[in-house]
Amino acid sequence: MMKLATPIIIGCMGAEMVYILQQRLAAQGLTLDKSKSVIDDVIRSMFDSVLVEEIFQCQDTYSTKSTKLVFCRIANCSVLRLSSER
């Protein structure tokens, strides 16, 4: 597997997560300020210097479980909380 595929995977999936999150927040009818706060928190955590340094290290691609853990931590950084159904 490519040694630098992790940043591409995290970046693409992160952009998709932000898009889906924005669509769901709009569908729920949240105020613009609340939606902006959630999206800002998620984007800030995606570009946190510690995370960026970690994913740009030359290493094997993250496992599915590790990638899911990264995104759970990113999503839980804001006032938004994920349900524990899955």
C-alpha angles and dihedrals in degrees: 000000000000115000094219100042094102096076090050093048094046092045096049095043090044092054090049091048091053091049093050092044091052091049093050094046090052092047090052090054097237117169117266092246093054093046091048091050093052094046092046091051092050094048092047091053092047090057097040108142094234092053093045092051091048097050094045093057113111100256142126117287115276117260119246090256093051092047091050090050091052091053094045089055092047092049093046093053093085136057085274115095127197120231115244095228095114 
